[in-house]
Amino acid sequence: MELIHADISRHFQYVTLSHRWGEHEPSLRDIEGHTIYDMSIKGGFGKLQAFCRVALDLDYLWAWSDTCCIDKDSSAEVQETIGSMFTWYRQSALTIVHLSDVPGTGSLGSSEWFRRGWTLQELLAPRNVVFYTENWSLYKNLASSNHKTDIAVLAELENETGIDRRFLRNFFPGLDDVRSRLQWASLRRTTRPEDVAYSLFGIFNLHLPVMYGESAENALGRLLAEIVSQSGDISVLDWIG
């Protein structure tokens, strides 16, 4: 039975994509009923095809992208997704990070990926991460199955994010080091103002209602109030981001 369980678990291992959204990203409706390799290579469609090819080359049969694996027309699914996304990245066998603005000879720190809100949890949650440059080449041709174990890459990540390597290697969501976690996010931006707060729910392991249309100030206020309620630490209210 243990052998059967191991075989089944390996079969259903999945890879997640972390990236910056661009133009013409495919939605669930766009790809339903279609073979993605028969579709246009324009914009995000080409990125999705390349991601799936890399996953397949690495012997994974399942791949998940936030552009087209979420029904964004369903408010209930959006709520569930925001509450579950940290766990989905944590449980993935591998997260592939596509740095669309880093050439083959470029450095990690030049990418806007490090200045976006949602990518913070996409860096911290997965246990295994591999970085790819704009043309889908391995960053610095590092063939490691996990760039979080590469000392040089870890040093770059630590320098760029201000996050100690012990958290980069082995992060646990929750209410420890609240001020540090808020500081990590303070210079990051999101397209929708409310997402500044929503993108932190998983990092603090909090489950709050998602109310698109509210102000960023209100969303952050609800987040901080819940942190204080659960931790009893009122000093976080001094944080101004």
Rosetta blueprint (number, residue, H / E / L):
1 M L
2 E H
3 L H
4 I H
5 H H
6 A H
7 D H
8 I H
9 S H
10 R H
11 H H
12 F L
13 Q L
14 Y E
15 V E
16 T E
17 L E
18 S E
19 H L
20 R L
21 W L
22 G L
23 E L
24 H L
25 E L
26 P L
27 S L
28 L H
29 R H
30 D H
31 I H
32 E L
33 G L
34 H L
35 T L
36 I H
37 Y H
38 D H
39 M L
40 S L
41 I L
42 K L
43 G L
44 G H
45 F H
46 G H
47 K H
48 L H
49 Q H
50 A H
51 F H
52 C H
53 R H
54 V H
55 A H
56 L H
57 D H
58 L L
59 D L
60 Y L
61 L L
62 W E
63 A E
64 W E
65 S L
66 D L
67 T L
68 C L
69 C L
70 I L
71 D L
72 K L
73 D L
74 S L
75 S H
76 A H
77 E H
78 V H
79 Q H
80 E H
81 T H
82 I H
83 G H
84 S H
85 M H
86 F H
87 T H
88 W H
89 Y H
90 R H
91 Q H
92 S L
93 A L
94 L E
95 T E
96 I E
97 V E
98 H E
99 L L
100 S L
101 D L
102 V L
103 P L
104 G L
105 T L
106 G L
107 S L
108 L H
109 G H
110 S H
111 S L
112 E H
113 W H
114 F H
115 R H
116 R E
117 G L
118 W L
119 T H
120 L H
121 Q H
122 E H
123 L H
124 L H
125 A L
126 P L
127 R L
128 N L
129 V E
130 V E
131 F E
132 Y E
133 T L
134 E L
135 N L
136 W L
137 S L
138 L E
139 Y H
140 K H
141 N H
142 L L
143 A L
144 S L
145 S L
146 N L
147 H H
148 K H
149 T H
150 D L
151 I H
152 A H
153 V H
154 L H
155 A H
156 E H
157 L H
158 E H
159 N H
160 E H
161 T H
162 G L
163 I L
164 D L
165 R H
166 R H
167 F H
168 L H
169 R H
170 N L
171 F L
172 F L
173 P L
174 G L
175 L L
176 D L
177 D L
178 V H
179 R H
180 S H
181 R H
182 L H
183 Q H
184 W H
185 A H
186 S L
187 L L
188 R L
189 R E
190 T L
191 T L
192 R L
193 P L
194 E L
195 D H
196 V H
197 A H
198 Y H
199 S L
200 L L
201 F L
202 G L
203 I L
204 F L
205 N L
206 L L
207 H L
208 L L
209 P L
210 V L
211 M L
212 Y L
213 G L
214 E L
215 S L
216 A H
217 E H
218 N H
219 A H
220 L H
221 G H
222 R H
223 L H
224 L H
225 A H
226 E H
227 I H
228 V H
229 S H
230 Q H
231 S H
232 G L
233 D L
234 I H
235 S H
236 V H
237 L H
238 D H
239 W L
240 I L
241 G L
